[in-house]
Amino acid sequence: MPPLPSNPAVIRPRRIAHLDMDAFYASVELLRYPQLKGLPVVIGGGRRSVDDALLAQPERPLHKIPLRDFPRLESYTGRGVITTATYAARQFGVGSAMGLMKAAKLCPQAILLPVDFAEYRRYSRAFKDIILDIAPLMEDRGVDEVYIDFTDVPGGQREGGRVLARLLQKTIFQQTGLTCSVGVAPNKLLAKMASEFNKPNGIAIVLKEDLQDKIWPLACRKINGIGPKTDEKLQSLGITTIGELAQQDLDWLIDHFGPKTGVWLHEASHGRDDRPVVLESEPVSMSRETTFERDLHAVRDKAELGAIFTQLCQQVAADLARKGYVGKTIGVKLRYDDFKAVTRDQTLDHYTADAAEIRQMAGQCLKRVPLAKRLRLLGVRVASLMRLDEAQVHKENKPVAPIDKGEKAIDSIVIEGQLF
């Protein structure tokens, strides 16, 4: 095939890829525990003593741990949820966001492993660095997915983008051992749908002329942005596929869904999406939260809550330090045992990424929250972010507090007369 023309004035067809790692968390775990390959494995919940027991024999390599030593889903008690599952486990109907207790009824023999976000972030950075070396126009969409502009990248037009997608798949697998699925299309909307066509480890190409054959037969829920409520309303109106949605008059859609949603549904059903690939997006905030295995009380469980609270503040501070940000709005989030949630925040007159100061200000926020009911979730958030280098030259009345990764001792804060 002849090379792409070098004339910059030549307008090439827009080719946007959506690259999605296959069962990412589970795949990372299988690199550590290859003996679990092909078995139903569920990732979810916090680390338990049974998980620590797996690592209690440092002289035993992880890949030599016998299957009988791994905890099974049938023995789980608690209310944790599934973060992800291997494809073998999904065959039993278990999936992300499902309660572990419910999953245990569907697939009791599944092996249960705890979530290890530090390891997943490490592999996430690794596969994204590989992509940037090959195709630098990348939009980060989370720990396991990205959009990539193939349009002017060498190989990005060959076979509709399949050549470049295959190169990315091969290189990521060679350097990390992980597989991914890639969809390439004229825009982000269609590319995301295409990346689901041939999972796992697949490539799907959608061209403009493929809309009627490849997209219109799909259920409306396949459009990213159509949620359960919108889909339910569409079905009540007799619309179940994207093709049926595309046949509706624009004014009719506006009458039933309002001007903004109606126009978007009309555009999406016709495969139109002009959103650019955003190379850099500044985070609005950084947060850490945890759902407890059992409800905790601010008085009776103050020691446990205090330790968790401090750890969350340290983790947020470490996240800020690693990504080079500081913030000035500190907040907390609590969810009670009746599932009602509250948030409180407070804004400083300077920027900080210091774990002790975050802990102190978050503690002040807690003073404004009722703590009589038991808690099922606790979170800490830092917002109003600025890059550290910019904040250091920013004209503030007070200096930027130093970044601390949580290594210094942090005193407990007195909350409504109780140490928490």
C-alpha positions as CSV (number, residue, x, y, z in Angstrom):
1,M,0.0,0.0,0.0
2,P,1.5,3.4,-0.9
3,P,2.5,5.7,2.0
4,L,0.2,8.5,3.1
5,P,0.8,11.8,1.2
6,S,3.1,14.2,2.9
7,N,1.2,17.3,1.8
8,P,-0.2,18.8,5.0
9,A,-3.1,20.3,3.1
10,V,-4.5,16.8,2.3
11,I,-7.5,16.2,4.5
12,R,-7.6,12.6,5.6
13,P,-10.7,10.8,6.9
14,R,-11.0,11.2,10.7
15,R,-10.1,8.0,12.5
16,I,-10.6,7.8,16.2
17,A,-9.8,4.7,18.3
18,H,-11.2,3.6,21.6
19,L,-8.8,1.3,23.4
20,D,-10.2,-0.7,26.3
21,M,-8.1,-3.1,28.4
22,D,-9.7,-6.5,28.7
23,A,-11.0,-7.3,32.3
24,F,-8.2,-5.0,33.4
25,Y,-8.0,-5.6,37.2
26,A,-8.6,-9.3,36.8
27,S,-5.9,-9.5,34.0
28,V,-3.4,-7.8,36.2
29,E,-4.1,-10.4,39.0
30,L,-3.6,-13.2,36.5
31,L,-0.2,-12.0,35.8
32,R,0.6,-12.5,39.5
33,Y,-1.3,-15.7,39.7
34,P,-1.1,-17.4,36.3
35,Q,-2.4,-20.6,37.8
36,L,-5.9,-19.0,37.9
37,K,-6.0,-18.5,34.2
38,G,-9.3,-19.8,32.7
39,L,-11.0,-20.1,36.1
40,P,-13.8,-17.9,37.5
41,V,-12.1,-15.1,39.5
42,V,-13.8,-12.2,41.2
43,I,-12.0,-9.0,42.3
44,G,-13.7,-7.0,45.0
45,G,-13.9,-6.0,48.6
46,G,-11.1,-5.1,51.0
47,R,-8.2,-7.1,52.0
48,R,-9.0,-9.7,54.7
49,S,-6.9,-12.0,56.9
50,V,-7.4,-14.9,54.5
51,D,-5.9,-12.7,51.7
52,D,-2.9,-11.9,53.9
53,A,-2.4,-15.6,54.5
54,L,-1.7,-16.1,50.8
55,L,1.4,-14.0,51.2
56,A,2.4,-15.3,54.6
57,Q,5.1,-17.6,53.1
58,P,7.6,-15.3,51.4
59,E,9.7,-18.2,50.3
60,R,6.8,-19.5,48.2
61,P,6.5,-17.8,44.8
62,L,3.0,-16.4,44.0
63,H,2.7,-18.6,40.9
64,K,3.3,-21.7,43.1
65,I,0.4,-21.1,45.5
66,P,-1.9,-24.1,45.1
67,L,-5.5,-23.5,44.1
68,R,-6.8,-25.0,47.3
69,D,-5.2,-22.1,49.3
70,F,-7.2,-19.3,47.5
71,P,-10.4,-18.1,49.2
72,R,-13.6,-18.9,47.5
73,L,-16.6,-16.6,47.0
74,E,-18.9,-19.0,48.8
75,S,-17.1,-18.2,52.1
76,Y,-17.5,-14.4,51.8
77,T,-19.6,-12.6,54.3
78,G,-20.1,-8.8,54.1
79,R,-21.5,-6.3,51.7
80,G,-18.6,-5.6,49.4
81,V,-19.2,-5.3,45.6
82,I,-17.5,-6.7,42.6
83,T,-15.0,-4.4,40.9
84,T,-14.4,-6.8,38.0
85,A,-14.4,-10.5,37.1
86,T,-12.7,-12.7,34.7
87,Y,-14.6,-13.7,31.5
88,A,-14.9,-17.2,33.0
89,A,-16.8,-15.8,36.0
90,R,-19.0,-13.6,33.8
91,Q,-20.4,-16.8,32.2
92,F,-22.2,-17.3,35.5
93,G,-23.9,-14.0,35.4
94,V,-21.7,-12.1,37.8
95,G,-20.3,-8.7,36.9
96,S,-19.1,-5.3,38.0
97,A,-21.0,-3.5,40.8
98,M,-22.9,-6.7,41.9
99,G,-22.9,-7.4,45.6
100,L,-20.4,-10.2,46.5
101,M,-23.0,-12.0,48.5
102,K,-25.3,-12.1,45.5
103,A,-22.5,-13.2,43.3
104,A,-21.7,-16.0,45.8
105,K,-25.1,-17.6,45.0
106,L,-24.4,-17.5,41.3
107,C,-20.9,-18.7,41.3
108,P,-19.8,-20.0,44.8
109,Q,-16.7,-21.7,43.4
110,A,-15.2,-18.5,42.1
111,I,-11.9,-17.4,43.6
112,L,-12.1,-14.1,45.4
113,L,-9.2,-11.6,45.4
114,P,-9.0,-8.2,47.0
115,V,-8.7,-5.0,45.1
116,D,-5.1,-3.7,44.7
117,F,-5.4,-0.2,43.2
118,A,-1.7,0.6,43.5
119,E,-0.8,-2.3,41.2
120,Y,-3.6,-1.4,38.7
121,R,-2.4,2.2,38.5
122,R,1.2,1.0,37.9
123,Y,0.0,-1.1,34.9
124,S,-2.2,1.7,33.8
125,R,0.7,4.1,33.5
126,A,2.7,1.4,31.7
127,F,0.2,0.7,28.9
128,K,-0.5,4.4,28.4
129,D,3.2,5.2,28.1
130,I,3.4,2.6,25.3
131,I,0.5,4.2,23.5
132,L,2.0,7.6,23.7
133,D,5.3,6.4,22.2
134,I,3.4,5.1,19.2
135,A,0.4,7.4,18.8
136,P,0.8,10.5,21.0
137,L,-2.6,12.0,20.5
138,M,-4.3,10.2,23.4
139,E,-7.1,11.2,25.7
140,D,-7.0,9.5,29.1
141,R,-10.4,8.2,30.1
142,G,-9.6,6.3,33.3
143,V,-7.5,3.6,34.6
144,D,-8.2,1.1,31.7
145,E,-9.4,3.0,28.6
146,V,-8.3,5.8,26.3
147,Y,-9.3,7.5,23.1
148,I,-6.6,7.9,20.4
149,D,-6.6,10.1,17.3
150,F,-5.3,7.8,14.5
151,T,-5.9,10.3,11.7
152,D,-2.4,11.5,11.0
153,V,-0.4,8.8,12.7
154,P,1.6,6.4,10.4
155,G,-0.5,3.4,9.8
156,G,-3.6,5.1,11.2
157,Q,-5.4,5.1,7.9
158,R,-4.3,1.6,6.7
159,E,-7.2,-0.8,6.6
160,G,-9.3,1.8,8.3
161,G,-6.9,1.9,11.3
162,R,-6.5,-1.9,11.8
163,V,-2.8,-1.8,11.1
164,L,-2.1,0.7,13.9
165,A,-4.6,-1.0,16.2
166,R,-2.8,-4.3,15.7
167,L,0.6,-2.7,16.4
168,L,-0.7,-1.2,19.7
169,Q,-2.2,-4.5,20.8
170,K,1.0,-6.4,20.0
171,T,3.3,-3.9,21.7
172,I,1.1,-3.7,24.9
173,F,1.0,-7.4,25.1
174,Q,4.7,-7.9,24.6
175,Q,5.6,-5.3,27.2
176,T,2.9,-5.9,29.9
177,G,1.4,-9.3,29.2
178,L,-2.1,-7.6,29.0
179,T,-4.6,-7.7,26.2
180,C,-6.9,-5.0,25.0
181,S,-9.7,-4.4,22.5
182,V,-9.7,-1.6,20.0
183,G,-12.6,0.0,18.1
184,V,-11.7,2.5,15.3
185,A,-14.4,4.8,13.8
186,P,-14.9,8.3,12.5
187,N,-15.6,9.6,16.0
188,K,-15.5,8.8,19.7
189,L,-19.1,7.8,19.9
190,L,-18.8,5.0,17.3
191,A,-15.3,4.0,18.4
192,K,-16.5,3.2,21.9
193,M,-19.3,1.1,20.6
194,A,-16.9,-0.7,18.2
195,S,-14.4,-1.6,21.0
196,E,-17.1,-3.9,22.4
197,F,-17.7,-5.8,19.2
198,N,-14.9,-8.3,19.4
199,K,-13.9,-8.5,23.1
200,P,-11.6,-9.8,24.3
201,N,-8.4,-9.0,22.4
202,G,-10.3,-7.9,19.3
203,I,-10.3,-5.1,16.7
204,A,-13.4,-3.7,15.1
205,I,-13.4,-1.1,12.3
206,V,-16.5,1.1,11.6
207,L,-16.6,3.3,8.5
208,K,-19.2,5.9,7.7
209,E,-20.9,3.6,5.3
210,D,-21.2,0.9,8.1
211,L,-23.7,2.8,10.1
212,Q,-26.8,1.1,8.9
213,D,-25.4,-2.5,9.0
214,K,-23.3,-2.4,12.1
215,I,-24.8,0.3,14.4
216,W,-28.5,0.6,13.7
217,P,-29.3,-3.0,14.7
218,L,-27.8,-2.5,18.2
219,A,-29.9,-1.8,21.3
220,C,-30.2,1.9,22.2
221,R,-28.3,1.2,25.5
222,K,-25.2,0.6,23.4
223,I,-24.9,4.4,22.9
224,N,-22.7,5.7,25.6
225,G,-24.8,8.2,27.5
226,I,-28.2,6.4,27.3
227,G,-28.9,5.1,30.7
228,P,-31.6,2.9,32.2
229,K,-34.2,5.7,32.6
230,T,-33.8,7.0,29.1
231,D,-33.8,3.5,27.7
232,E,-36.9,2.6,29.6
233,K,-38.7,5.7,28.2
234,L,-37.5,4.9,24.7
235,Q,-38.9,1.3,25.1
236,S,-42.2,2.6,26.4
237,L,-42.4,4.6,23.1
238,G,-41.7,1.5,21.1
239,I,-38.0,2.3,20.3
240,T,-35.6,-0.5,21.1
241,T,-32.8,-0.2,18.5
242,I,-30.6,2.6,17.4
243,G,-32.0,2.3,13.9
244,E,-35.6,2.8,15.2
245,L,-34.3,5.9,17.1
246,A,-32.7,7.3,14.0
247,Q,-36.1,7.0,12.2
248,Q,-37.7,9.4,14.6
249,D,-38.3,13.0,13.6
250,L,-36.1,15.6,15.5
251,D,-39.1,17.6,16.6
252,W,-40.8,14.5,18.0
253,L,-37.6,13.7,20.0
254,I,-37.5,17.2,21.4
255,D,-41.2,17.0,22.4
256,H,-40.6,13.8,24.3
257,F,-37.1,14.4,25.7
258,G,-36.5,18.1,25.7
259,P,-34.4,20.3,23.4
260,K,-30.9,19.2,24.7
261,T,-31.5,15.5,25.0
262,G,-33.7,15.3,22.0
263,V,-31.1,16.9,19.7
264,W,-28.3,14.7,21.2
265,L,-30.4,11.5,20.7
266,H,-31.0,12.5,17.1
267,E,-27.3,13.2,16.4
268,A,-26.1,10.1,18.2
269,S,-28.5,7.7,16.4
270,H,-27.1,9.0,13.1
271,G,-23.5,8.4,14.3
272,R,-22.6,12.1,14.5
273,D,-20.1,13.2,17.1
274,D,-17.7,16.1,16.7
275,R,-16.0,15.9,20.1
276,P,-12.2,16.2,19.8
277,V,-9.7,14.0,21.5
278,V,-8.7,16.0,24.5
279,L,-5.0,15.6,25.1
280,E,-4.8,17.2,28.5
281,S,-7.6,17.6,31.0
282,E,-7.1,19.2,34.4
283,P,-8.7,17.2,37.2
284,V,-11.4,19.0,39.1
285,S,-10.7,17.2,42.3
286,M,-9.1,14.2,43.9
287,S,-10.7,12.0,46.4
288,R,-10.5,8.8,48.3
289,E,-13.4,6.9,49.9
290,T,-14.1,3.5,51.4
291,T,-17.3,1.5,52.1
292,F,-17.0,-0.4,55.4
293,E,-17.6,-4.1,55.7
294,R,-19.9,-3.3,58.6
295,D,-21.5,-0.1,59.8
296,L,-19.3,1.9,62.1
297,H,-20.3,4.3,64.9
298,A,-18.4,7.5,65.6
299,V,-18.3,6.8,69.3
300,R,-18.1,3.0,69.7
301,D,-15.8,2.6,66.7
302,K,-13.8,5.8,67.1
303,A,-10.4,4.2,67.0
304,E,-11.1,2.2,63.8
305,L,-12.8,5.2,62.1
306,G,-10.0,7.5,63.1
307,A,-7.4,5.2,61.6
308,I,-9.4,5.0,58.3
309,F,-10.0,8.7,58.2
310,T,-6.3,9.4,58.6
311,Q,-5.4,6.9,56.0
312,L,-7.8,8.4,53.5
313,C,-6.2,11.9,54.0
314,Q,-2.8,10.4,53.6
315,Q,-3.9,8.7,50.4
316,V,-5.3,11.9,48.9
317,A,-2.1,13.7,49.8
318,A,-0.1,11.1,48.1
319,D,-2.3,11.2,45.0
320,L,-1.8,15.0,44.9
321,A,2.0,14.7,45.3
322,R,2.3,12.0,42.6
323,K,0.3,14.0,40.1
324,G,1.8,17.4,41.0
325,Y,-1.3,19.2,42.3
326,V,-2.3,21.2,45.3
327,G,-5.8,22.3,46.4
328,K,-7.6,24.7,48.7
329,T,-11.0,23.2,49.2
330,I,-11.1,20.2,51.6
331,G,-14.3,18.2,52.0
332,V,-15.8,15.0,53.5
333,K,-18.5,12.6,52.4
334,L,-20.4,10.3,54.6
335,R,-23.1,7.8,53.9
336,Y,-25.2,6.5,56.8
337,D,-26.7,3.1,57.3
338,D,-30.0,4.3,55.8
339,F,-28.1,5.1,52.6
340,K,-28.5,8.9,53.0
341,A,-25.4,10.8,52.2
342,V,-24.0,14.2,53.3
343,T,-21.1,16.3,52.2
344,R,-19.3,19.2,53.8
345,D,-16.3,21.2,52.6
346,Q,-14.2,24.2,53.6
347,T,-12.0,26.4,51.6
348,L,-8.5,27.6,52.7
349,D,-6.9,30.9,51.8
350,H,-3.9,29.0,50.4
351,Y,-3.1,25.8,48.5
352,T,-1.9,22.6,50.1
353,A,-1.1,19.0,49.6
354,D,0.0,18.4,53.2
355,A,-1.6,15.3,54.7
356,A,-1.7,16.8,58.2
357,E,-3.5,19.9,57.0
358,I,-5.9,18.0,54.9
359,R,-6.6,15.8,58.0
360,Q,-7.2,18.9,60.1
361,M,-9.5,20.7,57.7
362,A,-11.4,17.5,56.9
363,G,-11.9,17.1,60.7
364,Q,-13.3,20.6,60.9
365,C,-15.8,19.6,58.2
366,L,-16.8,16.6,60.2
367,K,-17.8,18.9,63.1
368,R,-20.6,20.1,60.9
369,V,-22.0,16.7,60.2
370,P,-24.4,14.7,62.5
371,L,-22.6,11.6,63.7
372,A,-25.3,9.9,65.7
373,K,-26.2,7.4,63.1
374,R,-23.9,4.5,62.0
375,L,-21.8,5.0,58.9
376,R,-21.3,2.8,55.9
377,L,-19.0,5.0,53.9
378,L,-16.4,7.7,54.5
379,G,-14.6,9.8,52.0
380,V,-12.2,12.7,51.8
381,R,-11.9,15.2,48.8
382,V,-9.6,18.0,47.8
383,A,-10.9,20.4,45.1
384,S,-10.1,23.8,43.6
385,L,-6.9,22.3,42.3
386,M,-3.8,24.0,40.8
387,R,-0.6,22.6,39.5
388,L,2.1,22.8,42.1
389,D,4.5,24.7,39.9
390,E,1.8,27.3,39.2
391,A,0.8,27.6,42.8
392,Q,4.3,28.2,43.9
393,V,4.4,31.4,41.8
394,H,0.8,32.3,42.4
395,K,0.5,35.5,44.4
396,E,-1.1,34.3,47.6
397,N,-0.9,35.9,51.0
398,K,0.2,32.7,52.5
399,P,2.9,30.3,51.2
400,V,2.0,26.9,49.7
401,A,2.2,24.2,52.4
402,P,4.8,21.5,51.6
403,I,3.7,18.3,50.1
404,D,3.7,15.4,52.5
405,K,3.0,11.8,51.7
406,G,1.6,11.0,55.1
407,E,4.8,10.0,56.8
408,K,4.6,12.5,59.6
409,A,2.5,11.7,62.7
410,I,-1.0,13.1,62.5
411,D,-2.8,13.9,65.8
412,S,-6.5,12.9,66.2
413,I,-9.1,15.6,65.9
414,V,-11.7,16.1,68.6
415,I,-15.2,15.8,66.9
416,E,-18.1,16.7,69.1
417,G,-16.2,15.6,72.1
418,Q,-15.1,12.3,70.7
419,L,-11.7,11.4,69.2
420,F,-12.2,10.5,65.6
